[in-house]
Amino acid sequence: MPAVLGFVDGSFGDVAVEGTLMATSESNSVTPGLRVWDASIPGAPIQRSFVPLPRVVQVELAGSRLYALQLNTGQPRTLHVYDVSDPLQPVALGSYQSDASPLSLHPVGTRLYVGALTGDFAGALVVLDAANPAAIVELGRVATESYAQSVVVSGLRAYVASDAVEVFDVSFPSAMQRVGRWDYPTATFRDLELEGTRVHVQSSLGWNFALDFSDPLAPRPLGALRYGSGSDVRGDVELAGGLLYASGPTLRIYDGTAPTGLGVVERSREPALAGSRIALDVAREIAVIASSTAGVRIVDVADDLAAWECVNGRDDDGDGLVDHGADPGCRDGGDPSERPDCADGLDNDADAAADFPADASCADANEASEAPDCDDGVDSDGDGLVDFGADPGCLSRLSDLEAPACQNGLDDDDDGAIDFDGGAAANGGVPLGPPDPHCTVATRNTESAPAGGCGLGAELLPLLGAWGLARRRRRRAPR
C-alpha cells in the first residue's frame, strides 16, 4: 500500500519530477514562485533554488530544462524556459507569448506541443521549436474542437482532450491533420494520459474513460469508471505500468488494464493523501503529490499484488475456489476481495453505495460486479451479447438492464408478437415470432401499448433528453 516517504510544507499548485530533480510552483503563498529541489533522497528533499514568478499554473521538467506556464490577467499565458542543469542557479533562457494562450504543454526534446486557447470556445494544437529559447518559433497549428485542455504526444501522433478526444498526425507541423476522434454526448475532456495505444481521459461528467486507439479511425471504448463528482474530478491523473494514479480529495490507484466493462478497477484508496496535482517517477516507483493546503508528499507506490485476495494463493472466502480464474467472485487480478462485489463491503464502482441492497446496480448479493449491467463486462441476460454497444437492450453504459421487455425473447403481453425483432437478438439471431409493434426500440421495458394510445413513446424521452443536452452543450472554462 502507498506509504509517505517525505513531506514538504507549503502551498503548491503543481509539481514535476525528472530523475533526482523536483520542481514545484507556489501560487498562493506570500512568496509565489518556482522552487527546484534535490529529491535524490525521497524522504528528505532539499530545496536548491527559488525563482520569483507568480501565478504559475503548470510546470514541466525535460532534461535540464524547466518549463513554466504563467497566468496573466486579461492576457494570454506566458511560457517561461529555464536551464536547471545547475539546480543552485537556474538560468532564464527565454519566454513565449502569442494569441494561442497555452493551457497544457508536452515537451519532446526541444519541440513543444501546446494545447491552447485561441478565442471564445476555440482552441488549437500548436507546435513550437524551442531549440533557441530566446527566440521560440511556431512551426504550425491546427484547430481543435474547443479549448485544448490536455495534450500528449507519442511518436508522430498527438492526442488532445477538448470537447472530444482528438488524434492528430504531427509528422509535418505546418500541415497537421486530424486522423481520429472519439466523443461522448454532453461531455468535455481534460487530463488525458496515454500508454501504448490505450488512452485514459477524465470527463466533465465525473467519469474516466478507457479508450483503445490502435485504429485512430475507429477508436473503441473499453469502459469507464466513475470517480465521483465536484472536487473528486478536479484532481490530476498519471498512467504508468498499467496503473492509473488519480489525485484529488483522495489518492486512488486503479488497474488501468483490467479486462472488464469498467475498463479500470480500483486497487487502492488513501483518504489521507489529498492533492490537486500528481507526478510520477516510474524508475523509483514514487509519486509526488502537490496540494495548496497539504504541501508536497513523496509517496512510495511500489506495486504489491500480494495484498489482493484474488492473487494471493489463498481461498479467502472459503468456497473451495482460489483466486482470479477460478473464483467467480474475482473480476480480475486487481480485485481486492474473492467475495462477489455486491457482498464484499467495498464500493467497487465508486458511486457512494456499497453492496446489495444499497447499490442499485446489485440485483442480489451474488453479483460479481457493482457496475450497471450494461457496463460490467458480463453477459447478464445470457444472450451472447455483452454490454452497451453490443447488446441492443442497453440504452447506455449506465443502463442496469440488458434484457428489457422488448429484447428478452418473451411475449410479455401475450399478443403473439415478441420483442423489437421477433426475439432474434435473444435467440442467437433466429426469430421466435413476429416483432411486437409496440416495441419501437429494443430498450423499451414494456411490450404493452403506451397509455393513451398514440403520441410520443415514453421510450424515446431519454433519447430526446440526451439530444437536447447535446444541443445545449456548455463549454468548460479553461483552468
GUTOR-841203 format. One record per residue: x, y, z of N, C-alpha, C, O in turn. Coordinates in steps of 0.1 Angstrom, whole numbers, plus 5000, padded with zeros to 4 digits. Example, Ala and Ser with C-alpha at 12.3 -4.5 7.8 and 13.67 -1.06 7.14 Angstrom:
// GUTOR-841203
513249435078512349555078513249675078514249675085
512849785071513749895071512950005079513450115080
// end
This chain:
// GUTOR-841203
500849885000500050005000500950135000502050125005
500450244995501250364994501750405008500950395018
502950455009503550505022504250635019505050645010
504050725028504650855027506150845030506450805041
507050885021508450885024508951025028509851025037
508451125022508951265025507851365025506751335019
508051485030507051585031507651725031508751745037
507051815023507451955023506252045026505252035019
506452125036505252215039505252335029506252375024
503952375027503852495018502452485010501652395013
502352575001501052584993501552574978502052674973
501352454972501852424959500752404949499752344952
500952464937499952444926500252334917499352274912
501552304914501952204905503352144909504052214916
503652034904504851964907505351884895504451824887
506651874893507151784882508451724887509151774896
508751604882509951534886510651484873510051444864
512051484874512851434863514151384870514951464874
514351254870515451204877515451234892514551204899
516551294896516551334910516151484913516151524924
515651544902515251684904513651684906512951604900
513251784914511851814915511651964914512352034920
510552004907510252144906508852164910507952084908
508552274918507252304923506952444920507852534918
505652474919505152614918504352654930503552564935
504552774935503752824946503052944941503653044938
501652944941500953054936500153124947499653234946
499853054959499053114969499853154981499253204991
501153144981501953174993502353324993502053394983
502953365003503453505004504453534994504653644989
505353434991506353454981506153354970506853244969
505253384961505053294950506153274940506953374938
506353154935507453134925507752994923506952904927
508852964916509352834913510352784923511252864927
510352664927511352614936511952484929511152404924
513252474930513952354924514552274936515152334945
514252144936514652064947515551944943515451894932
516451904952517151784951516351674958516251674970
515751584950514951474955515651334954514951234954
516951334954517651214953517451124965517451004964
517151184977516651104988515251144990514951254996
514251054986512851094986512351135000511451215001
512951075010512451105024512951245029512451295039
513851305022514351435026514751525015515951555013
513751575007514051664996514651795001514351845012
515651844993516351964997516152074987516452054975
515652194991515452304982516852354978517752384986
517052374964518252414959518152564954519152634954
517052604949516952744944515452784944514552704945
515252914943513952974942513953084931514853164931
512953084923512753184912511453254914510353194913
511453384918510153454919509453464906509853524896
508253404906507353404894505953374899505653264901
505053474899503753454904502853384894503053394882
501753324899500653264892501053164881500653164870
501953074885502352964876501352854877501052804889
500852804866499752704867500252564862499552464864
501352564856501952434852503452434851503952534846
504052334856505552324855505852184848505152084851
506852184840507352064833508852054834509552164832
509451944836510851924836511151834824510551724822
512151864815512551784804514051804803514551904798
514851694806516251704806516751814816516351804828
517451904811517952014820517152144819517452244824
515952124813515052244812513852234821513252134823
513452354826512252374834511352464826511752574822
510152424823509152504816508052544826507652464834
507552664825506552714834505552794827505952884819
504252764828503152844822502652934833502152894844
502653064829502253174839500953234834500753274822
500053244843498753304841498853454842499353504852
498353524832498353674832496953724830496253694820
496453804840495053854839494853934827495554034824
493853894819493453974807494353954795494154014785
495453864796496353844786496653694784496353614793
497153664772497553524770498553474781499353554786
498553344784499553294793500953304787501153304775
501953314795503353324791504053194794503953134805
504853144784505653024786507053064789507653134781
507653034801508953064805509852934804509352824807
511152954800512052844799513252874807513852984807
513652774816514852794824515852674822515352564819
517152704824518152594824518352564839518852654846
518152434843518352394857519452294857519452204866
520352294848521452194848522252214861522852124866
522352344866522852364879521652404888521252524887
521152314896519952344904520052464913519152524918
521352494917521552604926521452744919521152844926
521552744906521452864898520652854885521252844875
519352844886518552834874518852964865518953074870
518852944852519153054843517953064834517452974827
517353194833516253214824516753224810517653294806
516253134801516653124787515753204778516253244767
514553224781513653294772512153274776511853204786
511253334769509853324772509153334759509653384749
507853304759507053304747505553334750505053294760
505053424742503553464743503053484730503653554721
501853434727501153464714499653464716499153454728
498953484705497453474706496953344710495853324716
497753234708497453104712497853084727499053044729
497053114736497353104751497552964755496552884755
498652924760498952784764498052744776498052804786
497352624774496652564786497352444791497252404802
498152374782498852254785500052244777500152304766
501052164781502352154775502852014775502851954786
503451974764504151844764505451864756505451874744
506551874763507851894757508451754752508351654759
508951754740509651644734510951694728511051754717
512051674736513351734732513151894733512751944743
513551954722513352104721512152144714511952264711
511352044710510052074704508952064714508851974722
508052174714507052184724505652174717505352234708
504852084723503452064718502552134728502552094740
501752224724501052314733499552294730499152314718
498752264740497252274738496852414742497252464753
496152484734495952634735494552674734493652604729
494352794740493052864738493352974728494253054730
492452984718492653084707491453184707491553284699
490453164714489353264714488153194721488253094728
487053264721485853214728485453074722485153064710
485552974731485152834727486152774716485752674710
487252844713488152794702489452764708489952824718
490052654703491352614707492252564696491752554684
493452524699494352474689495452394695495752404707
496052304687497252234690498352314683498352324670
499352364690500452444685501752374687501952324698
502552374677503952314678504952424677504952514668
505852424687506852524688508252464687508452354692
509152534681510552504681511252584692511452704690
511752524703512452594713513952564714514552574724
514552524702515952504702516752624707517752614714
516252744703516752864708515652934717514853004711
515752904730514652954738514453104738513453154742
515553184734515353324734514553374721514153484721
514353274712513553314700512753194696513053124686
511753154704510953044702510053064689509453174688
510052964680509352984667508152884666508252774670
507052934662505852854659506052784646506252844636
505952654646506152574634504752544627504752514615
503652544635502352514629501352504640501652494652
500052514635498952494645497752434637497652454625
496952364644495752314639494552334649494752314661
493352364644492252394653491752264660491752154654
491452284672490752174680489352204682488952324680
488552114687487052134688486752244698485752314696
487552264708487352364718488652384725489752344720
488652444737489952454744490652324745490152224748
491952334741492752204742493352194756494452244759
492552124765492852114779494052034782494752054792
494451934773495551844776496051794763495251764754
497351774762497951724750499151624754499951654763
499151504748500151404750500651364736499851334727
501951354734502551314721503251174722503951154732
502951094712503650964711504050944697503150934688
505350944694505750924680505351044672505651154675
504651014661504151124652502751154654502051204645
502151114665500751144668500651224681501351204691
499751324681499451404693497951374697497051374688
497751344710496351314715495951444723496651484732
494751494720494351614726492951594732492051534727
492851644745491551644751490851784750491451884755
489751794744488951914742487551884744487151814754
486651924735485251874736485151734731484051674732
486251684726486351544721487751494724488651584728
488051364723489351314723489851314708489251234701
490851394705491251404691492651354689493551374698
492951294678494351254674494751314662494051324652
495951374662496551444650497851384646498651344654
497951384633499251344627500151464627499851564620
501251464634502151584636503451564628504451624631
503451474618504651444610505151574604506351604604
504251664599504651794594503851904601502751924598
504551964611503852064619503052174612502052224616
503552204600502952314592501752264585500952344579
501452124585500352074578499751954586499551844581
499451984599498951874608497451844604496751924599
497151714605495751674602495251584613495951504619
493951594615493251514625493051374618492451364608
493451264625493251134620492451044629492250924625
491851094639491051014648490251104658490651224661
489151054662488251134671487351044679486750944673
487151074692486151004700485351104708486051194714
484051084710483351184718482251104726481950994723
481751174736480651124744479651244746480151354750
478351224744477451334744477551414757477551354768
477551544756477451644767478751654774478851744783
479751574772481051574779482051664773482151664761
482951724781484151784777485251704784485051634794
486551714779487551624784488851704789489051814784
489551644798490751704803491651594809491151484810
492851624812493751534819493851394811493351294816
494351404799494551284791495851214794496851284795
495851084795497051004797497150894786496050844782
498350854782498450764771499550654775500650694780
499250534772500250424774500050324762499050254762
501050324753500850244741499750314732499850434729
498650234729497550294722496350304731495250324726
496550284744495450294753495450434760496350484765
494250504758494050634764493150634776492050564775
493550704786492650734797492450884798493350954797
491150924799490851064799489751094809488751024809
489851204816488851244825487851334818488151394808
486551324822485451404816484751484826484951464838
484051584821483251674829482151604836481551664845
481851484832480751404838481151334850480351264857
482451334854482951264865483351124862483651044871
483551094849483950954845485350964839485751054833
486150854842487350834835487150734824486750624827
487350764811487050674800488350614796489350674795
488350484794489450404788489150374774488050324770
490050414765489850404750490950334743492150344747
490650254733491650184725491750264712490850264704
492950324710493150404697494150324688494950394681
494150194689495050124680494750154665495650144657
493450174663493050224649492450364652491250374655
493150474649492650604652491350634645490550714649
491150574633489950604625488650534632487550574629
488950434640487850364647488150344661488250224665
488350444669488650424684487550354691486350364687
487950274700487050174707486950204722488050194728
485850234727485750254742485850114749485250024745
486750114759486949994766486149984779485949884785
485750104784484950104796485150244803485850324798
484550254814484550384821484450354836483750254840
484950444844484850434859484550574864485150664861
483550574873483150704878483950734890483950664900
484650844890485450894901484550944912484750924924
483551024908482751094917482251224911481951224899
482051334918481551454912482251574919482951554930
482051694914482651804920484151804921484851774912
484651824934486051824936486751694934487951684932
485951584933486551454931487251444917488151364915
486751524908487351514894488151634891488451654879
488551714901489351834898490851804901491551904901
491151684903492551654905493351624892493051694882
494251534893495151514882495351364880495051284890
495751314869495951174867497351144860497751234852
497951034863499150984857498950834854498350764862
499550794843499450654839500850594837501650654829
501150484843502450414841502350274845501650244855
502950184837502950044841501549984842501349884849
500550034835499249984835498450024847497249994849
499050114856498350164867498050314865498850384860
496850344869496350484868496350544882495650494891
496950664883497050724896496250854895496450934887
495250874904494450994904494551064917494251014928
494851194916494851274928493551344930492651334921
493351414941492151484944491951484959492951484966
490751484964490551474978491151344984491451334996
491251244975491851114979492751064968492451074956
493951014972494750944962494150804959493950724968
493950784946493350654942494250594931494750664923
494450464932495250384923494350284916493650204923
494350274903493550184895494350094887495450134882
493849974884494449884874493849934861492649904858
494650004853494150054840494049954829493649994818
494449834831494449734820493349624823493349524816
492649644834491649534838490649504826490049604822
490549384822489649354811488249334815487649234814
487649444821486249444825485549554818486149644812
484149554819483349654814483749794820483449894813
484249794832484549924838485849984831485950104832
486649904825487849954819488949974829490149954826
488650014841489650034852489049984865487849994867
489849934874489349874886490149934898491449934897
489549984908490150054919490949944927490449844930
492249984930493049894937493449944951493749874960
493450084952493850134965493250274966493150354956
492850314978492350444981492950494994492950425004
493650614994494250665005493650805009494150905004
492650805018492050935021492951035027492651155025
494050995033494951095039495851165029496551265033
495851115017496751175007495951254997495451194987
495751384999495051464990495951564983497051594987
495551604971496351694963495651724950494851654945
496051844944495551884931496351834919495851824908
497651804921498451764910499351644915499651634927
499751564905500551444908501551424897501251434885
502751384901503751344891504351214895504451184907
504851134885505451004888506850994885507351054875
507650924893508950884890508950734889509050664899
508750684876508450544874509650454878509550354884
510850504876512050434879512250404893512650294897
511850494902511950474916510650434923510550424935
509550424915508250384920507750484931507250434941
507850614928507350714937506450804930506550824918
505450854937504550954932504751084941504951074953
504751194935504851324942503551394940503051424929
502951424952501551484952501651624958502151654969
501151724950501151864954499751914958498851874951
499751994968498452044973498652184978499652224983
497552264976497652404981497452414996497752525002
496952305002496752315016497552205024497752225036
498052105017498751995024500251985020500851875022
500852085013502152075009502451974998501551944990
503651924998504051814989504451694996505151695006
503851574992504151454998504851364987504351354976
505951294991506551204982506151064987506451024999
505550984979504850864983505450744976505650744963
505750634983506150504977504950434972504050404980
504850414959503750344953504150214947503450164937
505250154952505650024946504449924947503849904957
504249864936503149774934503349644943504349584943
502249604950502349484959501049404957500049424964
501049314947499849244944499449144955498349104956
500449114964500149014974499049064984498448984991
498749194983497749254992496349214987495349224995
496249174975494849144969494449004970495248914966
493348974975492848844977492748764964492948634965
492548824953492348754941493648704934493648644924
494848734941496048684935497048634947498248614944
496448614959497448584970497548434972498248394982
496948344964497148204965496348134976496548024980
495348214982494548154993493048154989492648234981
492348074996490848064994490348155005489848105016
490248285003489948385013488448385017488148415028
487548345008486148335011485648195015484448185017
486548095015486147965019485147895011484447805015
485247924997484247854989484947744981484347684972
486147704984486947604977487547644964488147564957
487447774960487947824948488947934951488748014960
490147934944491248024948491548114936491948074925
491448244939492048354931491348364917490448294914
491748474910491248504897491448394887492548334887
490448364880490448254870489748134875489248044867
489548114888488848004894487648054902486547994902
487848164910486748214919485948314911486448414907
484648284909483848384901483648514908483148614902
483948524921483848644928485048744925484948864929
485948694917487148784913486948834899486848754889
486748964897486649014884487949004876487948964864
489049024883490349014877491449014888491049014900
492749014884493749014894493849134903494449124914
493249244899493249364908492049374917491949474924
491249264918490049264927490549234941491149134943
490349324951490849304964490149204972490649164983
488949154967488249054975487748944966487348964955
487748814972487248704965485748694965485048614958
485148764974483648774975483048854964483748934958
481848824959481248904949481249044953481049084964
481349134943481449274946480249324953480249424961
479049264951477849314957477649264971476649274978
478749194977478649154991480049154997480349075007
480949244993482349244998482649365007483749375012
481649445010481849555019482549675012482849765019
482849674999483549774992482649844982481749784977
482949974980482250054970483150034957483850124953
482949924950483849894939483649984927484649994919
482450044925482350124913482350274917481950354908
482750304929482850444934481650534931481750644927
480450474934479250554933478650594946477450634947
479450574957479050614971477950514976477350554986
477850404970476950294975477650164974478150124964
477650094985478349964986477449844988476549844997
477549744979476849614980475349624979474649734979
474749504978473249494978472749504992473349445002
471649574995470749634985471049784983470349854976
472149844990472349984989472750024975472250134970
473549944967473849984954472749934944472549814943
472150034937471049994928471449904917470549844911
472749894914473149814903473349664907473549574899
473149634920473249504925471849444926471049484935
471549344918470149274918470149184931469049164936
471249134935471349044947472749044951473649104945
473048984962474348984968475348894961476548894964
474948814951475848724944476448784931477148714924
476048904928476548964915478048994917478549044927
478848964907480248974907480749124905481849154908
479849204900480249344897479149444902477949414900
479549554908478649654912478249754901477349834902
478949734890478749824878477349794872476849684874
476749894865475549874858475649754849476749734843
474549674847474649554839475249584825475849504818
474949704820475349744806476849794806477249844795
477549784816478949824817479749744826480749794832
479449614828480149534838480949424832481549344839
481049414818481849314812481249174813481949074810
479949164816479349034818478049024809477349124807
477848904803476648884796475448854806475148744808
474948964811474048954822472748884819472148814827
472248884806471048824802471248694794470248634790
472548654792472848524786472448514771472148404766
472448624764472048624750473248624741473148634729
474448614747475748614739476148754735477148774728
475448864740475848994737476149064750475449054760
477349134750477849194763477849344763478549404755
477049404771477149544775476749644763476449594752
476749764766476349874757477349874745478549854746
476749884733477549884721477349754714477449744701
477049644722476849514716475449464718474749404709
474949484731473649434734472549544731472649654737
471649514722470649624718469749654729469049764729
469749574740468849614752469449724760468749774769
470649764758471349864766471250004759471750024748
470550094766470350234761471650304762471950384753
472450284773473750354775474550264785474050164789
475750304788476550234797476050234811476350154819
475150334814474550344827473350264829472750254840
472850204818471650124819471849994828472849924826
470949964837471149854846470249734842469949654850
469949724829469149614824469549574810469349654801
470149454808470549414795469349344788469349334776
468249314795467149244789465849314792465049254800
465649434787464349494788463249414781463549324773
461949444784460849354779460949344763460549244758
461449454757461449444742462749384736462949394724
463449314745464649244740465049124749466149094751
463949064754464248954764463848814758463948714765
463348814746462948684739461648624744461348514742
460848714751459548664756458348754751458548864747
457248684750455948754746455348804759454448744764
455848914764455448964778453949004779453348984789
453349044767451949094768451048994762449849024760
451548874758450648764753449848804741448648764740
450448884732449748924720450248844707449848884696
451048744709451548664698452748734691453348674682
453248854695454348914689455448934700455148944712
456748934696457848924705458849034702459449034691
459149114711460349204711460349294699459449294691
461449364698461549464686461949394673461749444663
462449264675462949194663462449054662463048964656
461249024669460748894669461548804678461348674678
462348854687463148774696464448724690465148644697
464848774679466048724672467348754680468148664682
467448874686468648914693468848824705469948794710
467748784711467848704724467848554721467948474730
467848514708467848374704468848344693468548264684
470048404695471148364685470848404671471348344662
470048514669469748554655468548494649468148534637
467848394655466748324649465448384656465248374668
464548444648463348494653462448384659462448274655
461748424670460848334677459348364673458448284676
459148474665457848504661457848644655458948694652
456748704652456748834646457148944656456848924668
457749054651458049164660456849224667455749234660
456949274679455849344686455849484681456849554683
454749534675454649664670454849774681455149894678
454649734694454749834705456249854709456549944716
457049764704458549774707459149854696459849804687
459049984698459650074688461150084689461850114679
461750054700463150044702463449924711462549884719
464649864710464949744718464949774733464749684741
465249904737465449934751464149964759464249994771
463049954752461749974759461449864768461649744765
461049894780460849784790459449744792459049704803
458649764782457249704782456849684768457149764759
456149574766455549544752454149594751453649584740
453649644761452249694760452149824753453149904752
450949864748450849984741450950104751450550084763
451550214747451650324756450350384760449350374753
450250434772449050484778448550594769449350684764
447250594766446650704757446750664742446250744734
447350544739447350504725448450574717449550524717
448150684711449150744702449950844709449750874721
450850904702451751004708453150954709453550854705
453951044715455351014717455550904727455150914738
456350804723456550684732457550724743458450804741
457250674755458050704766459450664765460450724770
459650564756460950504754461850604747463150594747
461250704740462050804732462450924741463350994737
461850944752462151064760463551074764464151174763
464150954769465650974773466451014761467451084763
466150964749466950994738466851144734467851204731
465551194735465351334732466051424743466551524740
466051374755466651454766468151464763468751564764
468751344759470251344757470551434745471551504744
469551434734469751514722469751664726470551734721
468851694735468651834739469951884746470351994744
470451794755471651834762472851854753473651944755
472951764743474051774734473951904726474951964723
472651944723472452064715472852184724473352294718
472752174737473052284746474352274753474552324764
475252194747476452164754477152294759477352384751
477552294771478252404777479752384776480252274778
480452494772481852484772482452504785481952584793
483452424788484252444801485152564800485852584789
485252644810486252744810487652684813487752584820
488652734806490052674809490452694823490152794829
491152594828491652604842492852694842493352724853
// end
